[in-house]
Amino acid sequence: MTTSSTPAEILLAPSESAASAPGIVHASELLIGTGRTRRFVGIEHGSGISYFFVDYETGQGTDLHWHPYPETWVVLEGEASITIGDRQLTARAGDTATVPSGVWHQFANTRPERLKVLCIHASPVIIQTWAD
């Protein structure tokens, strides 16, 4: 087997114009119900990823669930108590945690400060299977 230390050549040339007009998706368009959580479904906006932006008060969190793709959390503010499979973790502002495909997980705000987390789904659609 022959291997090369040279990176693969990129043959795609950048374009100065977009095939379709890019746009801004305003936060108010992504709100779920009357809460502060926002849901961005990538396929609706020409993106290969989806996300939830959560803004939780003390005691709020997600129920136990899993996805058929990895999920990455970026803690923007506060502290998250995270369950990934049989592991219990704590992530603070600035931390990133990744959940592998097919692993049960959840997180919650157990602190008095607000918790803001960007939950990035490696999928243009959001697929969740809940424990109950």
C-alpha positions in Angstrom: 0.0 0.0 0.0 1.4 3.4 -1.0 0.6 6.4 1.2 1.2 10.0 0.5 2.1 12.8 2.9 0.6 15.4 0.5 -3.0 16.5 1.2 -5.7 15.8 -1.3 -6.0 18.4 -4.0 -9.0 20.6 -3.8 -10.4 21.1 -7.3 -13.4 23.3 -6.4 -12.9 27.0 -7.2 -14.7 29.5 -5.0 -17.6 31.5 -6.5 -18.2 35.2 -6.0 -22.0 34.7 -6.2 -24.3 32.4 -4.4 -26.6 30.1 -6.3 -29.5 31.3 -4.1 -29.6 34.4 -2.1 -28.1 33.8 1.3 -30.0 35.3 4.2 -30.2 35.9 7.9 -32.5 33.7 9.9 -33.7 36.0 12.8 -33.8 34.5 16.3 -37.5 35.3 16.6 -38.2 33.0 13.6 -36.6 30.0 15.4 -38.4 30.3 18.7 -40.2 27.2 19.9 -43.5 27.9 21.7 -43.4 30.7 24.2 -40.0 29.8 25.7 -36.4 31.0 24.9 -35.3 27.8 23.1 -34.6 28.2 19.4 -34.5 25.4 16.8 -32.7 25.7 13.5 -33.3 22.9 11.0 -30.5 23.1 8.5 -32.3 21.6 5.5 -34.8 24.5 5.6 -31.9 26.9 5.1 -29.5 25.1 2.8 -27.2 24.0 5.7 -25.8 20.5 6.5 -26.2 21.0 10.2 -29.0 21.8 12.6 -29.0 23.2 16.1 -30.9 24.1 19.3 -30.0 27.2 21.2 -31.2 26.7 24.8 -31.6 29.2 27.5 -32.5 27.4 30.7 -33.3 28.5 34.2 -32.4 26.5 37.3 -34.0 23.0 37.1 -34.7 23.1 33.4 -33.1 20.5 31.1 -33.7 17.9 28.4 -35.2 14.5 28.8 -33.1 11.4 28.1 -32.8 10.8 24.3 -30.4 9.8 21.5 -29.7 10.7 17.9 -28.4 8.6 14.9 -25.6 11.2 14.5 -23.1 12.9 16.8 -24.2 16.0 18.8 -21.8 18.7 20.0 -22.6 21.1 22.8 -21.0 24.5 23.3 -21.7 26.0 26.8 -22.0 29.7 26.3 -23.0 30.7 29.8 -23.5 28.9 33.1 -22.8 25.3 34.0 -24.4 22.2 32.5 -24.8 18.9 34.3 -24.5 16.3 31.5 -25.3 12.6 31.3 -23.7 10.8 28.4 -24.4 7.1 28.6 -23.4 6.0 32.1 -21.1 9.1 32.6 -21.9 12.2 34.6 -20.0 15.3 33.5 -20.0 19.0 34.3 -19.4 21.6 31.5 -18.9 25.3 32.2 -18.9 28.4 30.0 -16.4 27.9 27.2 -16.5 24.1 27.4 -17.5 21.8 24.5 -18.8 18.3 24.9 -19.6 15.7 22.1 -22.1 12.9 22.3 -21.4 10.0 19.9 -24.1 8.6 17.6 -26.6 6.3 19.3 -25.7 7.1 22.9 -28.4 8.1 25.5 -27.8 11.6 26.8 -29.3 14.7 28.5 -28.3 17.8 30.3 -29.7 20.2 32.8 -29.1 23.5 34.6 -28.6 22.7 38.3 -27.1 26.0 39.2 -28.8 29.3 40.1 -27.4 31.1 37.0 -28.9 30.8 33.6 -27.6 28.1 31.3 -27.1 28.9 27.6 -26.0 26.1 25.3 -25.7 25.7 21.5 -26.5 22.1 20.7 -25.2 21.3 17.2 -26.6 18.3 15.4 -24.4 16.8 12.7 -27.4 16.5 10.4 -29.5 18.7 8.2 -32.6 17.4 10.0 -33.2 16.8 13.7 -33.9 13.2 14.6 -34.5 12.4 18.3 -35.6 9.2 20.0 -36.9 9.8 23.6 -36.5 7.3 26.4 -40.2 7.3 27.3 
